[in-house]
Amino acid sequence: MRLKINVPEMVRALAACGQVAKRAPVNLRGKVLIADDIVAATDLESALRFPLRESSGKLAPCVVDAPGALKLFRSLAKRKLWDAELSIRGEALRWSAGIASGTLPLAMPADDYPHRVGFPEAIHFGPEGIEAEPLARALRYVLPACSDDATRSNLNGCFVEAEAEAVSITATDGHRLHRAIVSATLGLLEGWRSAILPRLPLGDLARLLKGSGELDRVRILQDPETTRVYLCADNGAWQAWMRSIDGEYPNYRQVIKKKTAYSANIDALALTGALEAVLPQAPVWPSCKISADQTGAALRIEYAHADGVSCLSIVPTHVPDGWPAASFNAQYLKDAIGGAHECSIACTDALEAFLVTPRDPDAAEGALAVVMPTRP
């Protein structure tokens, strides 16, 4: 059995599946399955598979080391060898591209790899889906607020729930909260139960969607009999599943203030630049103090370092009288802005949460963040 492949397509498949393989248990770590004309990987809590759509022929199932295979095929692409042929010879995967040829050792018997990488025989996705680019923007904005504390598993992912003709995606680590909304069709939302989806597989999804110009929509299916959520690209480029996290998500709505005493529209690019200058100065705890200057026409950014307190930057803006001075984790505030050109910051006093709302055509739809001040 021989499989003729497009080398750049194989590189994309191995790079994506290799991210999943990194998280797998020790016996599966770093290993990907190549079977027929599909590349796939699983960490037993999620899985990803790539059909090689520009290939021809079939290959008997085999398991290879993802980093080694990726290095090989990237080297072929650099040499502008765009097509290759694969076959199994004994205990190795034999490859040939032009006048070049060689072998890759098999990492384990294919029969020992999880059968079908956890995918059922058939997945019946409906015709509805979520637009890919808005979903990608929402994930990029929300994911930084997920907790990585293993003792708080219910915060190790994003809370996904259906609203009126939309899907809301929320994440919090207890110190900050990010939320975004993605429009969706009513057919997609019918019967949808809220779910906590793990951050690492969602990160894989965000990378898949980044710059996916030819991909219009992502189809999604929640299995009512299991804790799995299945996703696929509407152009057939990939399929994935992830297991939702058990547990109850906190009532995040109670920390989103609907009424605040003060609000200011901020030049977000200037504020982001000031915060980026803070981060190298205080790598352990990047705290900064933000206050109004005496004229009320600018925000004053201060940070502490080994030599004392230094004024870092002035961000011109109109600040209402009485604006409270408060200290923040600079990275949290930068993530809350999310690369927007403009944003509004609303607050009541220096001890309560500050509400940050990016205002930019390219910002995630319905994006907002709640950031708690730190102790001065």
Secondary structure as UniProt FT lines:
FT   STRAND          2..6
FT   HELIX           7..22
FT   TURN            26..30
FT   STRAND          31..35
FT   TURN            36..37
FT   STRAND          38..42
FT   STRAND          46..51
FT   TURN            53..54
FT   STRAND          56..57
FT   STRAND          62..65
FT   HELIX           66..78
FT   TURN            79..80
FT   STRAND          83..89
FT   TURN            90..91
FT   STRAND          92..97
FT   TURN            98..99
FT   STRAND          100..108
FT   HELIX           110..112
FT   HELIX           115..118
FT   STRAND          130..131
FT   HELIX           132..142
FT   HELIX           143..145
FT   TURN            150..151
FT   HELIX           153..155
FT   STRAND          157..163
FT   TURN            164..165
FT   STRAND          166..172
FT   STRAND          176..184
FT   HELIX           186..189
FT   TURN            190..191
FT   STRAND          195..198
FT   HELIX           199..209
FT   TURN            210..211
FT   TURN            213..214
FT   STRAND          217..222
FT   TURN            224..225
FT   STRAND          228..233
FT   TURN            234..235
FT   STRAND          239..243
FT   HELIX           252..255
FT   STRAND          262..267
FT   HELIX           268..278
FT   HELIX           279..281
FT   STRAND          287..292
FT   TURN            294..295
FT   STRAND          298..305
FT   TURN            306..307
FT   STRAND          308..316
FT   TURN            321..322
FT   STRAND          326..329
FT   HELIX           330..337
FT   TURN            338..339
FT   STRAND          342..347
FT   TURN            350..351
FT   STRAND          354..358
FT   TURN            361..362
FT   TURN            365..366
FT   STRAND          368..371
//
